Amino acid sequence: MGRPKGRTAKPHQGKRRRSMLKIYGVGASPFVRKVRVALIEKNVPYEMKTVFPGDNSPEYRAISPLGKIPALADGDFTIPDSSVICAYIEKTHPEPPLYPSEPKQLARALWFEEYGDTALAEVLTLGVFFQRVARPLLRGEQPDMNVVNEAVNERAPVLFDYLQSQLGDAEFLVGNSLTIADIAVCTQFVNFAHGGYTVDSSRWPKLAAYVERILGRESFKQLIEEEKATLPPPA
């Protein structure tokens, strides 16, 4: 493109280099994974800073006042919470989009993100993964199998019934491409699998196929393999 007429070109000083994003947390957290998958899908480089949940250091509390993970640093800008971080990433790195532009589809995507972050997290991650993997690893305690069995046999089926009803024959939960809905929901199923369980394909065939398909994406696969190399088998 030609130089605009009547304007004097300034000496070339080069573009200001953008600092690499930093993600604070641990890989086995479904919420940290949620952010990392979004970054990988958008081909955005980042670096990990290991921080465990509940970190009470003044340095981390300045970034994440509740001590939760993940948190993000983009230069001197910091923000906690996976949903807030993913929304920020969408604005700063919009391609490919992970949030629908159509209002009703956007609302559904945000709803499924909330469903994954709350209902699924409480059952699949806290009820199964925490008991069978995190509790023995971090506290040296045996799992409470009553909690696990209740999660698997009583609480999870209701959640799975709903997801199967919403999927129908679709490839994704919302629209025709991967969205934050799929990432937020399926990251919880990774922790379910780390805890020794998968979706019963005879009872929920569409949900089982959907989870397998999403977790087969390269963005999820590379993180799952990385996590498997560091986590013990479920107790």
Secondary structure by P-SEA (a helix, b strand, c coil): cccccccccccccccccccbbbbbcccccaaaaaaaaaaaaacccbbbbbbccccccaaaaaaccccccbbbbccccccccaaaaaaaaaaaccccccccccaaaaaaaaaaaaaaaccccccccccccccccccccccccccaaaaaaaaacccaaaaaaaaaaaaccccccccccccaaaaaaaaaaaaaaaacccccccccaaaaaaaaaaaacaaaaaaaaaaaacccccc
